[in-house]
Amino acid sequence: MPKGKIWSREELMLAMNLYCKLPFGQLHRGNPLIIEVANKLGRTPSSLSMKLCNLASLDPYHQERGVKGLQGASRADRAVWEEFTANWEEWGVVSEERLQQLLSTTQAAELPKTSIVRTPVLREPTGPTEKIVSVKARLGQSFFRQSVLASYNGCCCVTGNPVPELLVASHILPWGKYPEQRLNPRNGLCLAQTQDAAFDRGLITLDEDCRLVLSPYLREFFPNVALACNFLDYEGRQIAMPDKFPPDDAFMQLHREEVFQG
C-alpha cells in the first residue's frame, strides 16, 4: 500500500458515516468494525482511526468543550464535514447504503457486540417508486438511530436505561413536519420507549438547560407509583448530555412551543 494514499471523496463519506455512528470512545484502531472497514478499503486500521479523529477535531461541540481530536484535518475533510452536515437527509442515506454494500460479504453473526448494528444490504429495486422510497427510508432510519444511540452511549438520556431493545431515537422536531431534519442527529434524543411516547405527545419536554419538564396534563394522573418512577423522579434534572451531537437549542424551543402541552 503506497504511503500517504489520498483519501477519495467516497472514502471520506464512509468515514463520516462511521464517525456519526460510533461512540466517541470507540474511534480507536482496535475497534473490530474499524479493522473490518479499513481492510475492505485497502487501508490500515490506524489510518482509518486517525481519519475519524481528524473529523472529531472539526466537530463544533467538541471545540466548544475543549475536546481536541487530531489536528491534521485536510481541506477535503472539512469539505465533506460541511457537505454532510448541511444535508443530513441526502448524505445519511447515501453513506449508509455505501457502507452496507461494503460490509455485505460479512455475516451478521460474526459481528462483535461493540460494533454498530448492521442492517441487511438494501438495494434500490427497479419496481415502483414507492419501493425505492421505502428502501431509502429504512437506510435513513438505520443511520439516524445508530447515530443518536451512539451519541448517548446507548443509554436513555433521562433514566439511564441501557437495554437496546427498549431504546428509541426520538425526533425532537416531528418527523412528518420537518423532513429536512429527519436524519440530523441533533434532532434526536435517546429515550426509553415510555419517555419517547411522552416526549412525542408533548407530555414532557426539556427547558433551556436540558432539564426535564412535565406537562400539567401528566400531573393530573399523580400520585401514581409508575409515573413517579418514570417521570417525577427525574423532573428538573438535566439529561445525560451526549458525547457528540447535542440537542439543537432551536429545535428544543420549537418542541416546547409546538408539541409540549404546557
C-alpha positions as CSV (number, residue, x, y, z in Angstrom):
1,M,0.0,0.0,0.0
2,P,1.5,3.3,-1.0
3,K,2.4,5.7,1.9
4,G,0.2,8.8,2.1
5,K,-2.5,7.4,-0.1
6,I,-5.0,10.1,-0.9
7,W,-8.5,9.7,0.6
8,S,-11.2,9.7,-2.0
9,R,-14.5,11.5,-1.5
10,E,-16.3,8.2,-1.3
11,E,-13.9,7.0,1.5
12,L,-14.3,10.3,3.4
13,M,-18.1,9.9,3.1
14,L,-17.8,6.4,4.7
15,A,-15.5,7.7,7.4
16,M,-18.1,10.4,8.2
17,N,-20.8,7.8,8.5
18,L,-18.7,5.8,10.9
19,Y,-17.8,8.9,12.9
20,C,-21.5,9.6,13.4
21,K,-22.4,6.1,14.4
22,L,-19.6,5.0,16.6
23,P,-19.4,6.2,20.3
24,F,-16.7,8.7,20.8
25,G,-14.6,6.3,22.9
26,Q,-14.6,3.7,20.1
27,L,-12.7,5.5,17.4
28,H,-9.5,3.6,18.1
29,R,-7.7,1.3,15.7
30,G,-8.5,-1.8,17.8
31,N,-12.3,-1.5,17.2
32,P,-13.3,-4.6,15.2
33,L,-15.6,-2.6,12.9
34,I,-12.8,-0.1,12.1
35,I,-10.5,-3.0,11.4
36,E,-13.0,-4.6,9.0
37,V,-13.9,-1.4,7.1
38,A,-10.2,-0.4,6.8
39,N,-9.4,-3.8,5.4
40,K,-12.2,-3.5,2.8
41,L,-10.9,-0.1,1.8
42,G,-7.4,-1.3,1.5
43,R,-6.2,0.9,4.4
44,T,-4.8,0.2,7.8
45,P,-7.0,0.4,10.9
46,S,-4.6,3.1,12.2
47,S,-5.2,5.3,9.1
48,L,-9.0,5.0,9.4
49,S,-8.9,5.7,13.1
50,M,-6.8,8.7,12.5
51,K,-9.2,10.0,9.9
52,L,-12.1,9.6,12.4
53,C,-10.1,11.6,14.9
54,N,-9.4,14.3,12.3
55,L,-13.2,14.5,11.8
56,A,-13.7,14.8,15.5
57,S,-11.5,17.9,15.5
58,L,-14.0,19.5,13.2
59,D,-17.0,18.8,15.4
60,P,-18.2,22.2,16.9
61,Y,-19.5,20.5,20.0
62,H,-16.0,19.2,20.8
63,Q,-14.5,22.5,20.1
64,E,-16.8,24.3,22.5
65,R,-16.0,21.8,25.3
66,G,-12.2,22.0,24.6
67,V,-12.1,18.3,23.4
68,K,-9.5,18.0,20.7
69,G,-9.2,15.4,18.1
70,L,-6.1,15.1,15.8
71,Q,-5.2,18.4,14.3
72,G,-4.4,17.2,10.8
73,A,-7.8,17.6,9.2
74,S,-7.4,18.3,5.5
75,R,-9.4,20.6,3.2
76,A,-11.2,17.6,1.8
77,D,-12.1,16.5,5.4
78,R,-13.6,20.0,6.0
79,A,-15.5,19.9,2.7
80,V,-17.1,16.5,3.5
81,W,-18.0,17.6,7.0
82,E,-19.7,20.7,5.8
83,E,-21.5,19.0,2.9
84,F,-22.6,16.1,5.1
85,T,-23.9,18.3,8.0
86,A,-25.6,20.7,5.6
87,N,-27.7,17.9,4.0
88,W,-28.3,15.1,6.5
89,E,-31.3,13.8,4.6
90,E,-29.3,13.0,1.5
91,W,-25.9,12.1,2.8
92,G,-27.2,10.0,5.7
93,V,-29.0,7.7,3.2
94,V,-26.2,7.7,0.6
95,S,-23.4,6.9,3.1
96,E,-25.5,4.2,4.8
97,E,-26.1,2.5,1.5
98,R,-22.4,2.6,0.6
99,L,-21.4,1.2,4.0
100,Q,-23.9,-1.6,3.9
101,Q,-22.7,-2.6,0.4
102,L,-19.1,-2.5,1.6
103,L,-19.9,-4.8,4.5
104,S,-22.3,-7.1,2.6
105,T,-19.9,-10.0,2.5
106,T,-19.7,-10.4,6.3
107,Q,-22.2,-12.4,8.2
108,A,-24.1,-10.6,10.9
109,A,-23.3,-13.4,13.3
110,E,-19.6,-12.6,13.1
111,L,-20.1,-9.1,14.4
112,P,-18.7,-8.3,17.9
113,K,-21.1,-6.7,20.3
114,T,-19.2,-3.5,20.3
115,S,-19.9,-2.8,16.6
116,I,-22.7,-0.8,15.3
117,V,-25.9,-2.7,14.4
118,R,-25.8,-3.9,10.9
119,T,-28.9,-4.0,8.7
120,P,-29.3,-6.2,5.6
121,V,-27.9,-4.7,2.4
122,L,-30.7,-2.7,0.8
123,R,-30.5,-2.1,-2.9
124,E,-32.8,0.1,-4.8
125,P,-35.3,-2.1,-6.7
126,T,-36.3,-1.5,-10.3
127,G,-40.0,-1.6,-9.4
128,P,-42.5,1.1,-8.3
129,T,-41.2,4.4,-6.9
130,E,-42.8,3.6,-3.5
131,K,-40.4,0.7,-3.0
132,I,-37.4,2.9,-3.7
133,V,-38.7,5.5,-1.2
134,S,-39.2,2.6,1.3
135,V,-35.6,1.4,0.9
136,K,-34.2,5.0,1.3
137,A,-36.4,5.5,4.4
138,R,-35.1,2.3,6.0
139,L,-31.5,3.3,5.3
140,G,-32.1,6.7,6.7
141,Q,-33.8,5.3,9.8
142,S,-30.8,3.0,10.4
143,F,-28.4,5.8,10.1
144,F,-30.4,8.1,12.4
145,R,-31.0,5.5,15.1
146,Q,-27.4,4.4,15.3
147,S,-26.1,7.9,15.3
148,V,-28.3,9.0,18.1
149,L,-27.8,6.0,20.3
150,A,-24.0,6.2,19.8
151,S,-24.0,9.9,20.8
152,Y,-25.7,8.9,24.1
153,N,-23.6,5.8,24.6
154,G,-26.6,3.5,24.2
155,C,-28.5,4.8,27.3
156,C,-31.7,6.7,27.8
157,C,-30.7,10.3,28.5
158,V,-33.5,10.6,31.1
159,T,-33.4,7.3,33.0
160,G,-30.2,5.7,32.0
161,N,-31.9,2.6,30.6
162,P,-29.3,0.7,28.7
163,V,-31.4,-2.0,27.0
164,P,-31.1,-1.5,23.2
165,E,-34.5,-3.2,22.5
166,L,-36.2,-0.6,24.8
167,L,-34.5,2.5,23.3
168,V,-35.8,4.8,20.7
169,A,-34.0,7.5,18.6
170,S,-36.7,10.1,19.3
171,H,-37.2,13.1,17.0
172,I,-37.3,16.5,18.6
173,L,-39.0,18.1,15.6
174,P,-41.8,15.9,14.4
175,W,-40.8,13.5,11.6
176,G,-43.6,14.4,9.3
177,K,-43.5,18.2,9.7
178,Y,-39.7,18.8,9.3
179,P,-38.5,16.3,6.6
180,E,-35.2,18.2,6.1
181,Q,-34.2,17.4,9.7
182,R,-35.2,13.7,9.8
183,L,-31.7,12.4,9.8
184,N,-30.0,15.2,11.7
185,P,-28.5,13.6,14.9
186,R,-29.0,17.0,16.7
187,N,-32.7,16.5,16.1
188,G,-32.6,13.3,18.2
189,L,-32.7,12.2,21.8
190,C,-32.0,8.6,23.0
191,L,-35.1,7.8,25.1
192,A,-36.6,4.6,26.6
193,Q,-39.9,3.7,25.0
194,T,-42.1,5.2,27.8
195,Q,-40.2,8.5,27.8
196,D,-40.2,8.6,24.0
197,A,-44.0,8.2,23.9
198,A,-44.4,11.0,26.4
199,F,-42.0,13.3,24.6
200,D,-43.6,12.6,21.2
201,R,-47.0,13.5,22.6
202,G,-45.8,16.6,24.4
203,L,-46.3,15.3,27.9
204,I,-42.6,16.1,28.7
205,T,-40.0,18.4,27.2
206,L,-36.6,19.9,28.1
207,D,-36.0,23.5,29.2
208,E,-33.2,25.8,28.0
209,D,-30.7,23.9,30.3
210,C,-31.9,20.5,29.1
211,R,-33.8,19.8,32.3
212,L,-36.9,17.6,32.3
213,V,-40.2,19.4,32.4
214,L,-43.6,17.7,33.0
215,S,-46.8,18.9,31.4
216,P,-49.8,19.9,33.6
217,Y,-51.8,17.1,31.9
218,L,-49.4,14.5,33.0
219,R,-49.6,15.8,36.6
220,E,-53.4,15.1,36.6
221,F,-52.5,11.4,36.9
222,F,-50.4,11.9,40.1
223,P,-50.0,10.4,42.6
224,N,-49.0,7.2,40.8
225,V,-46.1,4.9,41.5
226,A,-45.3,4.1,37.8
227,L,-45.4,7.7,36.8
228,A,-43.3,8.7,39.7
229,C,-40.6,6.2,38.7
230,N,-40.7,7.1,35.1
231,F,-41.1,10.9,35.3
232,L,-41.4,12.6,38.7
233,D,-38.1,11.2,40.0
234,Y,-36.3,12.9,37.1
235,E,-38.2,16.2,37.0
236,G,-35.9,19.2,37.0
237,R,-32.8,17.1,36.3
238,Q,-30.6,17.7,33.4
239,I,-30.5,14.9,30.9
240,A,-27.3,12.9,30.5
241,M,-25.6,15.0,27.8
242,P,-24.2,13.2,24.7
243,D,-20.6,12.9,23.7
244,K,-21.5,14.5,20.3
245,F,-24.5,15.9,18.5
246,P,-26.3,17.6,21.4
247,P,-29.9,18.6,21.0
248,D,-30.2,21.7,18.9
249,D,-31.4,24.6,21.1
250,A,-33.7,26.0,18.3
251,F,-35.3,22.5,17.8
252,M,-36.0,22.2,21.5
253,Q,-37.6,25.6,21.6
254,L,-39.9,24.6,18.8
255,H,-40.7,21.4,20.6
256,R,-41.7,23.5,23.7
257,E,-43.8,25.8,21.5
258,E,-45.4,23.4,19.1
259,V,-45.5,20.0,20.8
260,F,-45.4,20.4,24.5
261,Q,-48.7,20.5,26.3
262,G,-47.7,23.4,28.6
